[in-house]
Every structure is written in C-alpha cells, then in structure tokens.
C-alpha cells in the first residue's frame, strides 16, 4: 500500500504533492497531461487527493476567464444562430411573397397583353365598320341624289304630260270649234 501524505508538516506557501505510480511505466508518458492523469487516477484509487503537478492560481484564473469567455461566445453564437434562423425564415417568407408577386405580375401582364390584343382586334373591327359606314353613307348620298333626280324627272315629265294634255285638249277644242 502507498504511503499517505496527511499534510501535517506543510507550512503556508506553495508545495508539491507527490505520489509514486503503483505500476511501472517504460518509455514516454506522453507529456505532463498523461502523467498527471495517471497519477490522479491511481491516487484516487488509493484514497489520495492530488495529482502529479499543481496548477497555479494564475492558470486557474486564466482558465476561469477562458471558460467565461467561451460561455459568452457560445451564448453569442446561439443568439447569432437564432437571429440567422429568423433572418432565413424572413428571407424565405420574402422570397415566397416575391414569387407570388411575380406570378401576379405575370398574370397581370398576360391579362394586359390579351386586353391589348382584344383592343387591337376591336380597333380593326371598328376601322372596318367605319369604312363600311363611310361607303354606305356615300352609297346613300348617291341614292338620294339619284332619287332626287328621278323625282325631278318624274315631276318634269308629269308637268310635260299635263302641258301636252292641255295643249292637245286645246288643239282638239280648236279643231272642234274650227271644224
């Protein structure tokens, strides 16, 4: 069994606790950490507290500070991840909105194009109808002129016929009187 150091003889100040390993080790111990770990394990199994090397207060403080910094950094990273997740969600929503808006715009453009085509067709139809109407108006004017001329001719003929009848009647009357 290993000799247990109770620490009665230690005065104040820095000191080093030593414990011999129970099993012999040949060759390299893989640095201070490995030796320290083996000493610590075997000391624990023997009921001792301590290890191969004593860490000083400054190192402990540095480690605490580093741990605090790491904790803060982890918190910051978590917050950043949350922010990034939210931003990604916002971006996804914005992309969806944009897609919908693009679709709406495409539909509206198509509607506008269709309406333009319809309007063009209607304009062409209207143009043709206007031409037809113009032609029809011209025809009607010509017809009216012809009708007026015809009426005039008819009136004139009627007058001539009346006049001829009157003349003929007068001639006959003169003949009858004279003959």
Residue, then its C-alpha position, 0 to 999 in steps of 0.5 A: x500500500x502507498x504511503x499517505x501524505x496527511x499534510x501535517x508538516x506543510x507550512x503556508x506557501x506553495x508545495x508539491x504533492x507527490x505520489x509514486x505510480x503503483x505500476x511501472x511505466x517504460x518509455x514516454x508518458x506522453x507529456x505532463x497531461x498523461x502523467x498527471x492523469x495517471x497519477x490522479x487516477x491511481x491516487x484516487x484509487x488509493x484514497x489520495x487527493x492530488x495529482x502529479x503537478x499543481x496548477x497555479x492560481x494564475x492558470x486557474x484564473x486564466x482558465x476561469x476567464x477562458x471558460x467565461x469567455x467561451x460561455x459568452x461566445x457560445x451564448x453569442x453564437x446561439x443568439x447569432x444562430x437564432x437571429x440567422x434562423x429568423x433572418x432565413x425564415x424572413x428571407x424565405x417568407x420574402x422570397x415566397x411573397x416575391x414569387x407570388x408577386x411575380x406570378x401576379x405580375x405575370x398574370x397581370x401582364x398576360x391579362x394586359x397583353x390579351x386586353x391589348x390584343x382584344x383592343x387591337x382586334x376591336x380597333x380593326x373591327x371598328x376601322x372596318x365598320x367605319x369604312x363600311x359606314x363611310x361607303x354606305x353613307x356615300x352609297x346613300x348620298x348617291x341614292x338620294x341624289x339619284x332619287x332626287x333626280x328621278x323625282x325631278x324627272x318624274x315631276x318634269x315629265x308629269x308637268x310635260x304630260x299635263x302641258x301636252x294634255x292641255x295643249x292637245x285638249x286645246x288643239x282638239x277644242x280648236x279643231x272642234x270649234x274650227x271644224 
